[in-house]
Amino acid sequence: MILKAEIMSADDMRRALKRISHQILEHNQGAENIVLLGIKRRGVPLARTLAANILAIEGVEVPVGELDITLHRDDLDQTSMETPAQSSSLVPCDITGKTVILVDDVMYTGRTVRAALDATSRFGRAACIQLAVLVDRGHRELPIRADYVGKNVPTSRTEHIAVQVEEMDGTQCVKLYGEN
């Protein structure tokens, strides 16, 4: 795969996450009763950024958790994992009656979100579950859509989108890779 384009710079990402934060607050009429769950791996730092933005905008500290979907994937029998490890989700509170916002970096087929919905149900019965993604690249295989999207990027199935975050990659941007 070769780099075709940088589709979001660090500034673009910051602006998109700030906009999503405002949309979350507007749609939910504030930040009360909200819990952000970042889907491991890169959804976690994005969820933390959203929480920091909400704190700066609204003055409300929103709980942030980490959701490990490994045990809920529908392709476990097709992966190279012999025995999947125990879930390493860290959910900061009981989500029963809360508005849970799942946060992920890229939405593609919808299968990751389906697994996240299954994983979320282990931690209580949320009043509402919403979805925030930095990039939606299309090609849905399941009837799932994001409530909040940073950027829609139409892609071919042979292309790949890589989100880089400071905490894991030492840089912050979104890149599009493809074949010649």
C-alpha positions as CSV (number, residue, x, y, z in Angstrom):
1,M,0.0,0.0,0.0
2,I,1.2,3.4,-0.9
3,L,0.3,6.7,0.7
4,K,-2.2,8.5,-1.5
5,A,-3.1,11.5,0.6
6,E,-3.2,13.0,4.1
7,I,-6.9,13.6,4.4
8,M,-6.8,15.3,7.8
9,S,-4.1,17.2,9.5
10,A,-3.7,17.6,13.3
11,D,-5.6,20.9,13.0
12,D,-8.4,19.3,10.9
13,M,-8.7,16.5,13.5
14,R,-8.9,19.0,16.4
15,R,-11.6,21.1,14.6
16,A,-13.6,17.9,13.7
17,L,-13.5,16.7,17.3
18,K,-14.4,20.1,18.7
19,R,-17.4,20.2,16.3
20,I,-18.5,16.7,17.3
21,S,-18.2,17.8,21.0
22,H,-20.6,20.7,20.3
23,Q,-23.0,18.4,18.4
24,I,-23.1,15.9,21.3
25,L,-23.9,18.7,23.7
26,E,-26.6,20.2,21.4
27,H,-28.2,16.8,20.6
28,N,-28.2,15.7,24.3
29,Q,-29.1,19.2,25.7
30,G,-25.9,19.3,27.8
31,A,-23.5,16.7,29.2
32,E,-25.5,15.4,32.1
33,N,-25.9,11.6,32.1
34,I,-23.4,11.0,29.3
35,V,-20.7,8.3,29.3
36,L,-18.1,8.1,26.5
37,L,-16.7,4.7,25.6
38,G,-13.8,4.6,23.3
39,I,-13.5,1.5,21.2
40,K,-10.0,0.1,21.6
41,R,-7.6,1.1,20.3
42,R,-7.7,4.5,18.7
43,G,-11.2,5.3,19.8
44,V,-10.0,5.7,23.4
45,P,-7.8,8.8,22.9
46,L,-10.5,10.3,20.7
47,A,-13.0,9.8,23.5
48,R,-10.6,11.4,25.9
49,T,-10.3,14.4,23.6
50,L,-14.1,14.7,23.3
51,A,-14.4,14.6,27.1
52,A,-11.7,17.3,27.5
53,N,-13.6,19.4,24.9
54,I,-16.9,18.9,26.7
55,L,-15.3,19.9,30.0
56,A,-13.9,23.1,28.4
57,I,-17.2,24.0,26.7
58,E,-19.7,23.0,29.3
59,G,-17.7,22.7,32.6
60,V,-18.9,19.1,33.1
61,E,-16.6,16.2,33.5
62,V,-17.9,13.2,31.4
63,P,-16.8,9.7,32.4
64,V,-14.6,8.0,29.8
65,G,-14.1,4.3,29.4
66,E,-12.3,1.8,27.2
67,L,-14.3,-0.9,25.3
68,D,-12.5,-4.0,24.2
69,I,-14.6,-5.7,21.5
70,T,-12.3,-8.7,20.9
71,L,-14.5,-11.3,22.4
72,H,-17.6,-10.0,20.5
73,R,-16.2,-10.0,17.0
74,D,-18.1,-12.1,14.5
75,D,-14.8,-13.3,12.8
76,L,-13.1,-14.9,15.8
77,D,-13.0,-18.2,13.9
78,Q,-11.3,-16.5,11.0
79,T,-8.6,-14.7,12.9
80,S,-5.2,-16.1,13.9
81,M,-6.0,-15.9,17.6
82,E,-6.0,-19.4,19.2
83,T,-7.8,-18.4,22.4
84,P,-8.9,-14.8,22.7
85,A,-7.7,-13.0,25.9
86,Q,-10.1,-12.0,28.6
87,S,-11.8,-8.7,27.9
88,S,-9.8,-5.6,29.0
89,S,-12.7,-3.1,29.0
90,L,-12.5,-0.4,31.6
91,V,-16.0,1.1,32.1
92,P,-15.9,3.8,34.7
93,C,-19.5,3.5,36.0
94,D,-22.7,1.6,35.7
95,I,-24.2,2.6,32.3
96,T,-27.8,1.7,33.2
97,G,-30.0,4.7,32.4
98,K,-27.1,6.7,30.9
99,T,-26.6,8.0,27.4
100,V,-23.6,6.0,26.1
101,I,-21.6,7.4,23.2
102,L,-19.4,4.9,21.5
103,V,-16.3,6.5,19.9
104,D,-14.3,5.0,17.1
105,D,-11.7,6.3,14.6
106,V,-13.0,4.8,11.3
107,M,-16.4,3.4,10.4
108,Y,-16.3,0.9,7.6
109,T,-18.6,-2.2,7.4
110,G,-20.3,-1.6,10.7
111,R,-19.1,-4.9,12.2
112,T,-16.9,-3.2,14.8
113,V,-19.9,-1.2,16.0
114,R,-22.1,-4.3,16.2
115,A,-19.4,-5.9,18.4
116,A,-19.2,-2.8,20.5
117,L,-23.0,-2.8,21.0
118,D,-22.8,-6.4,22.2
119,A,-19.8,-5.6,24.5
120,T,-21.6,-2.5,25.9
121,S,-24.6,-4.6,27.0
122,R,-22.4,-6.4,29.5
123,F,-22.1,-3.2,31.6
124,G,-25.8,-2.4,32.0
125,R,-28.8,-1.2,30.0
126,A,-28.1,2.2,28.6
127,A,-31.0,4.6,28.1
128,C,-29.6,5.4,24.7
129,I,-26.5,4.5,22.7
130,Q,-25.0,6.9,20.1
131,L,-22.0,6.6,17.9
132,A,-19.3,9.2,17.1
133,V,-16.6,8.4,14.5
134,L,-13.8,10.6,13.2
135,V,-14.0,9.1,9.6
136,D,-16.8,7.3,7.9
137,R,-15.5,5.6,4.7
138,G,-18.7,3.9,3.6
139,H,-19.2,0.3,2.5
140,R,-21.6,-0.7,5.2
141,E,-22.5,-4.4,5.6
142,L,-24.9,-3.8,8.5
143,P,-27.6,-1.2,8.9
144,I,-25.6,0.9,11.2
145,R,-24.9,4.7,10.9
146,A,-23.0,7.2,13.0
147,D,-24.8,10.0,14.9
148,Y,-21.7,12.2,14.8
149,V,-19.1,12.1,11.9
150,G,-15.9,14.2,11.7
151,K,-15.4,13.6,8.0
152,N,-17.0,11.4,5.3
153,V,-14.4,9.9,3.0
154,P,-15.6,7.8,0.1
155,T,-13.1,5.0,-0.5
156,S,-12.8,1.9,-2.6
157,R,-12.6,-1.4,-0.8
158,T,-8.9,-1.7,-1.8
159,E,-8.0,1.5,0.0
160,H,-7.2,1.8,3.7
161,I,-7.6,4.7,6.1
162,A,-5.1,5.1,9.0
163,V,-5.8,7.4,11.9
164,Q,-2.7,8.4,13.8
165,V,-3.0,9.8,17.3
166,E,-0.4,11.5,19.4
167,E,-0.6,9.1,22.3
168,M,0.1,6.0,20.2
169,D,1.8,7.2,17.1
170,G,3.7,10.4,18.1
171,T,1.8,12.3,15.5
172,Q,-1.8,13.2,14.7
173,C,-3.3,12.9,11.2
174,V,-5.5,10.7,9.0
175,K,-3.9,9.2,5.9
176,L,-5.4,7.3,2.9
177,Y,-3.5,4.4,1.5
178,G,-4.1,2.5,-1.7
179,E,-2.6,0.5,-4.5
180,N,-0.9,2.1,-7.5
